[in-house]
């Protein structure tokens, strides 16, 4: 017999619930094996569709045309000696209006794909590893084994600590590509849940903060010259507790 909460679980995965409904759905999924399986299947399907969908970038000629329009507008403003009262639409699309529009389009054309939401990037990496059964490349609960393993595989030395006494057990690690850089992923277990702690070299960009995608929570922060992201499907309050432990270890 299907769980009567299946529809709410689907809405939870699709991000259609408000804050109170999200908390209620999380609590139910924690206690219902059927809904946990449904969430995993829906999330996996979404990830397969997203990875298989075709993407198309704007051609370089479009950026060149927009830049030409900007150059022409600048030259026209300098040469203009008489002011005429334009029509409303001509005024809206001319002068500074045209310049702003062209500049905006140029920014969008030149914006690299790599600046898309880091929340999506780390969540997709976490889910993909779970689906492929490839969450750990070095299996160990000993930080003296896991930390040296990253040497030569990533250009950073990630913090690796065991918080087993607090309920978060070190399980191992792996390497992922995040934000165009090799990132260390330190893997922890918390009951039936798995936590991925992503660590990569900071490049001075902004981080998203907290986020939720398809029922997976993520937390981002910086410390020194390193960027961090923690991702898991456990309750957000528990993920925040884990993040506090990691931050305390670095202080």
N, C-alpha and C positions, 0 to 999 in steps of 0.2 A: 504494500500500500504506500502510495507516494505521500511524502510529508506535506501537510497543508501549508507550510511556509515556503514552498518551492518558488512561488511567484515573487514573494518578498526577497528571497535570495537572489533571484534574477535581477530584480530592481536594484539590489545592493551592488551587484557586480557592475551594473550599467551606470552606477552613480546617480540614481534617480531619487534617493531618499534624503530627507532632511536630517539634521544632526541627531535628533531624538530617535528617529526611525533607524538610522545607521547604527546607533549604539544597541538598540533592541535586536537588530539583525545580527550584529556581531556576537551578542550573547547567545542567541539561538544557534548560530553556526558552530560556536564553540562546543555545544552539547549535542549536536546532531550530525552523525556520520554521513547521512544521506545528503544533507545540504553542504557539508564540506566537500563531498565528492562532486556535487553539482557545481559548486563554485570553481573547483579545479578544472572541470571540463569546459565551463564557459570561458574561463580565463585563458585556457589553452587554445580554444577555438579562436578567440579574439587575437591572440598572439600569432597564430598561424596565418590568419587573414591579413594582419598588419604586415608581417614579414613578406607575404607573397604578393601584396598589392604593388602595382607598378607606380613609380614616381617619375615626374617629368620636371626638369629644371628649365628656367627661361633661357632662351638662346642668347649668346653674347651680343648679337646684333641689337637686341632690345636695349641692353644697358648702354650701348654706343649711341642709339637714337635718343635715349633720354638725356644722356650727357650733352649731346649736340643741342637739344632743346634748351637745356640750362645755359649753355654758352651763348646761344642766340638770344635768349631773353636778357642776359646780362649786357650784351652788346647793344640791344635795342634800347634798354633803359638809359644807357650812357649817351646814345645818340639823340634821344627824344628831346626836343626843345619846346614843343607845344603840348599843352595838356588839353585833351578833348574829353567831353563827358561821354563815357561809353554806356552802352546798354547794360542792364543788370547782368545778363548771362555772359556778355563779353568781359565785363569787369570781374566776374567771379572766376572766369577761366583764364584771364589775362594777368599781366603784371605779376605781383607777388603771389596771387592765387595760382597761376601757372607754375611759378617757380617752386612753390611749396608742394604742389602736386607732383611735379617732376622729381623733386628731391625725395619725396616719400617713395615714389615708385623705384627710384634708383637704389634707395636703401633696401627695399624689399628684394630687388633683383640680386643685389650684391651680398645679401645676408647669407652666410653659409649655413648649410643644413645642420652642422654640428652644434648650433646654438639652440636647437629645439629642446624642449623641456627635458631637463636632467631627471625629473621624476619618472617620465616615460622610459628613459634610457636605462636607469638602474633597476626599475621594476621589471622591464622586459628581460634584462640579463638574469635577474633572480628567477623569474618564472621559467625562462628557457632552460636554465641549469636544472631546475626541479623536474621539468618535463623530460629532459634527456637523461636524468639520473646521473648528472655529471657535476654535482655541487662541490666535490672535493677532489683535488689532485694530490694533496699530501694529507694523509690521514694520521692525526695524532692529537692527543689532548695535552701534549707537553709543549709549552711555548719555546723551549730550547730547541725543539725539532722544527716547529712551524716557521718561526721567524727566520732562521738561517736559510730555509728553503727558498724564500723570496729573493735572496741575494743572487744577482745575475739574471733574474727573470723580470724584475721591475726596477725602475731607476730610483726607488725610494726604499727606506727602511720603515715599514709600517709598525705601529705598536701592536704587540700581541700579548694578551694577558688572559688568564683563566679566571672566570668569575663563578666557578662551580658552587662556591659557598653561598652565592646569591641566587643560584638557580639557573645560571647561564654557563653551559659547559663548552669549552673549546673543543671543536671537532676536527679542525684542519684548515686548509686554505686552497685557493686556486687563483688564477690570473684572468682578468677580463679587460676588454678595451672600453674605456669610458672617457668621454669628452676628448677623443682623439689621442688619448695617452694610455699606456699600460697601467692598470690599476691592480693593486693587491686586494684580494677578497678574503677576509678572515671569517671563517664559518663557525657559528655557535649553535647550540641546541638549547631549547627551553621547553621541556615537556615534549609534546608532539610537534612543536614548531621549530623551524629553522630560521636563523637570522644570518643575513649576509652583511658584513661590515666592509664597505668599499673604501679604499684609501688611494688617493692619487696626488700627484704634485700640483700645487696651486698655481694657476696662471693669472691670477688677479681678477677673474670674473666673478659675477654674483652667483649665489647658490639659491635654490628654491625655498629652503626652509622646510616646513612640514608639508606632506602631501598624502593623498590616498588615490590609488588607481586600481580598479577592479578588486577592491577589498584588501589590497596590499598597502600597508602603511610605510612611509619613508620619512626619515629625518636627515637633514643636511646641516653641516656646520664646518667651520674652518678652525684650525689650530696651527699657528706658526705658518710654515710654508706647505702645509698639507690640507687637502680637502677630504671630508668624510661624508659617507652616506650609509645609513643603516636601514635595511629593508626586511620586512617580515609580514606574515599574515596574522600574527598574534595581536591581541588588543593593543590599541595605541598607547594606553597607559603603561603597559608592560614594556613596550618598545622605548618609551621615554625613560623608564627606569634603567633599561640597558644602556641607553645613550649617556645618562648621568654617570653610570659606572665607568664607561669608556673615557668620558671627559675627565673624571676624577683621576683616572690612571695616568693621564697625560700631564696633569698639573704638578 
